[in-house]
Amino acid sequence: MRLLILGPLDGHFGTAGKIALARGASVHHADDIESGLNALRAGQGADLIMMDVRLDIAALIESLKIERIFVPVVACGIGNDAEAAVRAIKAGAKEYIPLPPDAELIAAVLQAVSVDSHALIYRDPIMEKLVRLAEQVAPSDASVLITGESGTGKEVMARLLHRKSKRAKAAFITVNCAAIPENLLESELFGHEKGAFTGAVARRVGKFEEANGGTLLLDEISEMHPRLQAKLLRAIQEREIDRVGGIQPIKVDIRLIATSNRDLEDDVRKGNFREDLYFRLNVVNLRMPALRERPKDIELLAEFFVKKYAESNALPQRRLSAELREKLIHHPWRGNVRELENTMHRAVLLGRGDEIGIDAIMLQSFKPAESAENPVAARVGMVGRTVADVERDLILETLQHCLGNRTHAANILGISIRTLRNKLQLYRQEGVSVPHPSEAGAAA
């Protein structure tokens, strides 16, 4: 975990950095906001910024937003200063940590963004076989294509490959190709020079350079435009990139992993994805099984998520009822592990008594069995409605199910985050109420 500390490194603030270092974090320091931004632009990278509450938190967060540098910020200040804490949170900080620092609190904050939270939980034989294959190919530098339905844990598998590789001590950098507008993705990957386009206020190192010596994950690569695919192919073949607006090629040394929830071979046949790039990426293919294909993992994962969200919400640990366990095992889980996680998160919040029962779940297929067993009967309620109306209800119900998280909802629906946001904007214009991410404490 990479921690960037902004502010004078003395007294209690310096102690906080030492605690983080002792807890396994890689700690870097900058005296002020501009120095910190320059370090990030130069590709130093950070998983978390811890900054002095006396600095201009709002200015930092606005700069990060403008330059599309996605890293959470926590503020630190002397004592339990309620006003300082409120100002920091209103400015966009994720948390306020009082100083002198508490070692356990620092550890909890680090754990929240640590790769340890991306554990691969399994005991089903089909997953055991896949993990053995992943561990076998991890030490090589071969490109890996991880495929599977949305929510099956493709990024978690990518992190496992990195941890088991000879690059484990170097950076693991991710780029969600579906979440970044096409006109900005090239700059995100390859970086840009100052003045290369409107908004390029300074030289910015791209993700290829930031991942130098480590691993670069291109998530949902099927969403990449064919024009950019050609530049990516050159970067893979030549091991060098060109910054936008730059004139000098830059050598890079990375291990490339890509993911897709679509059939890339079909995209190749349709001309939507370059065949030469597909073969470059697909040196090793790891197919993540759907959750319904690994039934022995369902109960194990459900218990893991119940424990996780009970702890994070300071709620008592409750067991799953026998009836609920049975229903979980037989549910089809279209959204796979992600859907199960969201379901158990909601169940922890809604459950009452000594155990979590079926009444805390509220999944569509947990209603009377005839609707699931008789697909014709299930469709009767849709007759007479327009496709647009049914689509709107499906999108909004999925968004509500995901606690407002746009990225999770888009993955379950099988559409890009860009498409989802356009749909939601249209619904707002029509006067339809759309759940806001903050209402459920979820990220957009």
N, C-alpha and C positions, 0 to 999 in steps of 0.2 A: 504494500500500500504506500503510495507516494503522497507525502504531506508537504504543502508549501505554507510556511509561516510568514505572515506580513506584519511588520512592526518591529520596534526596538527589541532585540533579543537579549533582554536583561531581566533580572528579578524573577517574578512568578511566571512571566511569559516564557522565559528561557527554560524554566523548570518543566513547563508543559511540553516543550519540544523534546526535552530529555526523556520524559515519561513515554512519549510517543515512540522515540527511538528505541527505548528499552522494550517496548511492546512489538517491535519488529517492523516499524514503519521506516521508510526512506525519507529523511527530513531535509528539506532545503529551506533557505531563508532569504527574504528580501526586506530591506528597510522600509520601503514605501510601495504604494500602489503601482506607480509607473515601472519601477524595477521588477515587481512581480509580474506585470503584464509582459514586459520584455522577455522575462524568463520563459513564460508560457508561449509567446510568439516564436521564441527560438527553439521550441520543441522539447523543453525540459519536462513538461507534462506534470500533472497532479491529479490525484483522485479526490483530494480534499484541500480546501484553503482554510487555514485558521488565522484570523486576523484580529488585531487590536481594535477594540470597539471605538477607540478615539479616532481611527481613520475613517475616511468617507466610504462607508460600506455601499451606499446607494450608487456612488460613482463607479466603484469597482464592478458591481453587478451589472450596471448599464453597459459598461465597456465590454464585459464578458459576453453580454447578450448581442451587442452590435457585431462583435468579432466572432460570434458563434463558437465560443470556448465554453464547453459544457462541464462545469465542475462545481459541486456544492460548496457553500461558504458557511463557516460557523464563526461567531464572534466571541471574543474573550475580554473580560473586564474585571476590575477589582471588586470583590464582594458581590453580594446579591443586590445589585443596583437595578431595581425594577424598571426605572425609566430608561436606563441604557439598554436593558434587555428588550423592552418594547420597541425602542427606536431601531434596534438591530433587526428584529424580526420584521417590522414594517418595511425596512429597507431591502429585505429579501434574504437575510441570513436564515439558514435552516435551523439553527440552534444558538443558544447563548450559554457559554460556559463560564461560571464564576471563578475568579482567581483569589487566593492560591488554588492551584488545580487539584482535583481529587483524582487519584490514579485510576480508580474504577470507572469514573465518569469519562475520562479520556479514553480508556480502553473500550467502553461501550460505544462511543462515537466512532472510533476507528473500526470497530467490529461491524458497524452499520454499513460501512462502505468497503469493507475488506472482501477479498476474493474468497475468504472462507465461507461467506454467505452463499456462495455459488456451489455448494456441495452437491455431488451427484448421489442421490438416494436411490438404492435399488436392492433387490434380492431375487428378482425374476431371472430365470436362466437365459432368456433372450437378451437381457441387458448385461448379464455377466459375460456372455460371449462377445458382445459389442465392445465392452470396456477392455477386455483382453486384447482385441484387435487394435483398439485405439492406443493402448499402452505399448503395443508392439511397434506401431509406426511413429509414435510420438518423438523418439530421439532423432529421427531423420529430419531433413529439411524439405521433404516432399510436400507439395501443395495438397491440401485436403479439402474436399467438397463434402459438407455435411448437409444431408437432405432429410426431409420429413415434414409432417404436417405442422401447422402453427401450434406453438405451445408445447412441443415435445422435448424441449431442452437443448436445442442446437447450440446456443451460446454456452451453456453449461459444459457441453462436451468439448467445445473449442477451448475453454479455460482449462479443462483437464489435459488436453493435448499440450497446452503451453506449460502447465505445471510439471508435466512428465518429460518435457523436452530439455535439451542442453541450453536452451535460451530462457529457462525458468526465472533466472535472476534479472533478466532484462524486462523491458516494458511489454505489456499486453494492451494493444490499442484496438478499439472497436469503432467502426463506422457503419451506421444504419443507412444503407443506400436508399431505402424507401422513405425515410423521414427528412431527407435534405433535398430541397428544390434542385432540379436538374442544373440550373444555371450557377448554382453554388457548389455542387458536388465536386467539380474539378478542382476548385480552390481548396476545398476541404481535404481532398486526397493529396494533392501535389504542392499546396501552398501557393503564395503569390508574393510579388514584389510590391513595394509601396507605390501607389498610384496606378496599379495595373487595371483597376476598374473603380467605379464610384463606390466609396466606402472602404477602399483599401488604404487605411490611414497609416499603416506601417507594414514592413515585411512580416510575413507570417509563414512559419514552417508548417507544412502539411502533415497528414497522418503517416505517410510513408516515411518521412524523415523522423517524426516523433517515435515511430516504432523501430527505428534503425537498431539492429542488433537483437531485436525481439520478434514479436509475433503481431501481425496485422490481421484482424478479422473484418471481412467485408460481409456484413449481415444483409440478407435479402438482395443478393447481387443480381437477381433476375430483374430488379427494378431499374437497373442502370441503362441509360440510353446507349444505343449502338455506337454513336459517335465517341462517347467516352470509353466504351469497351475497347476500341482500337488503341487508345492511349494507355489503358490498363495493360493490354497485351504487350505493348512495347516495354512498359515498366517491368513486367515479369520476365520477358525475354532478355532484355539488356541489363536488368538490375540497375537502372538509372531513371530518373524522372526530370521533368522540366517544370519549374514553378511557372504559374501564370504570370506573363510579363517578363519572365526571365530569359536570359540568353545563354546561360551556362548549364549544361547537364550536371546532375548531382547523383553520385553513386549511392545506392542504398543496399543494405544487407538485412533482409527480412525473411521470415517464414510466413507464407500466406495461407490463410484459411478462409473459405467462403461458405455461406449458407444459402439455402433456398427452400421455400415451401412449395415451389412449383416444379413441374416436370421440365427440366432444362433441355432434355433431348427433344421434347415436343416444341419448345421455343426455338431450338436450332432449326427444326424442320420448317417452322413457320417463318423463319428469317428474322426473328426477334432477338436472337442471341447468336453471337459469332461462334462458329464451330471450332475454330482454332483456339479461341479463348476457353471454350468449354473443355477441350482436351488438356489444355495447360492447367486448368483448375482441378480437373477430375483425375489426378494421378492416383489418389486414394479416395474412395467414396465410403463414407460412414452414413448409413441410413438409420435415423432415429425412429424406433417403432412407436406407433400410436399407443396411448395409454391403455386402450382396450386390448392391445396385443400383449401387454405385460400385466395381467390381472393380479399377480402376486405382489406387485408394487403398490397397488391402489391403497390398501389399508395402511401400509407402512408410511406412504407419503402423507396420507390424511392425518395420521398421528403426529408426524413431524411438523406439519403446518399448524395444527392445533396448539402444539407446544410453543412454536415460534410466535404465533400471534397472541397467545395468552400472556407470554412474557413481555412482548413489546407493548401491550395495552394494559399491563399491570392487572391482569384478571386471573382468577384462580384457575388452576388446571382442572379440566373436566374430561372424563372418559367418553368415548363414543358409545351410544346405545347399540345393542345387538341388531335391532331393526335397521338403524342407520348404516351400520357396517355392511349389511346385506345389500342395501340399496346402492351404496357407493360402488360396490363390486360390479353390479349389473347395469350401472348407468353407462351410456355410450361415450361420454366425454368427448364431444366434438372439439372442445378447446384444449383437450389433453391436460398436461400437468398444470398449465397456467389456469385453466378453468377450475381444476380441482383446488389449486391454491386460493383463488379468489372465493370459491365456495366455502372453504374451511375458514377463511378470514372472516367472512360474513357470519358463519355459524358461531364462531367464537364471540362475536359481538352481540348476537341475538340469543344465544343459548341461555337457558335458565336452569337452576337446580344443580344436582350433582353430576348430571351427564348431559351430553348434547344429543338431542333427539332429532327425528326426521322433520319436525316442525320448524327447525332453525335453518333448513336448507333452501327450500323454495326453488327447486329446479323444475323446469317444465315437465320433464319426463317422470318426475316423482308424483305426478297427479295420477288419477285412476288409470289402471293399466290398459283399458280398452283403447285409449288414444294412442298409446305407443304400439299396441299390437295390431290395431286396425288403422293403417295409414289413410284409407279412404275416409273413415269417420273423422280423422284428425284434420282432413282438408276441407270438410264441409263448411267449417266456420270461415274459410277464406273465400268461398264462392260469393260473387257479387261485389268483391272489393277489387280495387285497381292494384296493379303490381307495385306502383309507387307507394300506396298506402301500406301494403304488406312489408315492403322494404323498409319504410320509415319505422314501423313498429319493431321490426327485427333489429334494426340498428340501435334504436333507443333502449330496447330491452337489454341488448347485449352490453351497451354502455353502462346501464344501471347495474347489471350483473358484475361488471368489472370495476365497480366502485368509482366510476368516472374516468378511469384511465384510458385515454385515447389509443395509446400504443397497443395495450392488451386487447382492447375491443377490435381494433383493425386486424390483429393477427387471428383472432377467433373467427371474424367475418370473412377472412381470406381476401381482404382488400388492402391497398396501401394506406398509410396514415394520411397521405395527401388527399386521397379520394374521400376518406372519412371526414376530414375537416371541411372539405367542400360541401359534403352532404349536410353536415351540422350547421354550416353557415346558411345554407338554403332553408333549413327548417326554422332557424331563428328569424329569417326574413319573412317566413310565412306565419310567424307568431307562435310557433311551437316551443314549449319549454324544453331546453336541453340541459342535462345535468352538467354542472361545472366541476372540473377536477377537484377544486379545493373543497367542495361539499363533502367529498368522501375521503379527503386527505390523500388523493392520488395525483400523480404527475400527469401532465398532458402528453 
